[in-house]
Amino acid sequence: ACAVVPGYLWNKGTNTAAFAMPEELVTPLAAALALVQHGWSAHMLNSFAVVVGQASPQPPTEQHFQEAFALFDPKGSGSVPKGALIGILNTLKRVEQHGLVLHSKTESLLMPALQAGLKMTYGSFCQHVRDPSFQQQWRQALEDEKVGTITVKFSAYCDEFSIKGGRIAGAEFDEKWAISFAFSEKAVMKLQMPDGTEQIIGLTGTFEGLVDGVSYVMECDEDDEVLANERPSALNFGHANDDGCPKKNRAFDDLTNELKKL
């Protein structure tokens, strides 16, 4: 159930509180207001999740499609203008309950359902979201939005990192451990996967297929070409009988001879 937010506590023009309130209260209040203003119900939100493939243990029924379309057409006019659809999608992004979480690509994925680019009808909505390619794109977009945390051990270090969509950029490790300071920019990072395989990327690459809560071991190797071109960095004093021996200092020799006479 959603609590009704008193009008004097909320600025409907900006959809924000008219006074300062704890941050943790802002999101649920905004979500509750959106549901109340648009007449959305838990059934409607759940139905939308089912028809777009977000949560469908059973194939969606006609009632699911009707309730899902009602999210965008609360007055039952049969069509939704483009501007109204975008506005409702932006409001829905703030409603994270009843199993519905809209991702950043929602607008672009639903725009093809607009007829002639102007309005979305019930028929065009049903046809579009039933398409297998839409279902696949929707599921992939949801996976891309998932966040998690992994633990990575590198040399004597062991730290936690955030991942999104099972990915993390190699630059995250470089920033944390200054890898590019100890190695050349051609160095490679090797991440040991749980199945025994390893992913190898450069410092500007991205590790993929990572799982929330899993620990990984990483190694870093210098590029073979860089190693082949390296030379030992040591001072060469030469041999006493070599022609390359530094010239003697006359003043130093004179002082040495004087000391020998003492």
Secondary structure, DSSP 8 states (H G I E B T S, - for coil): ------GGGEETTTTEESS---HHHHHHHHHHHHHHHHT--HHHHHHHHHHTTSS-SS---HHHHHHHHTTT-TT--SEEEHHHHHHHHHHHTT--BTTB---TTHHHHHGGGSBTTTEEEHHHHHHHHHSHHHHHHHHHHHHHH-EEEEEEEETTEEEEEEEETTBEEHHHHHHHH-HHHHS-TT-EEEEE-TTS-EEEEETT-EE-S--TT-EEEEEEE--HHHHHH----------TTSTTS----HHHHHHHHHHHH-
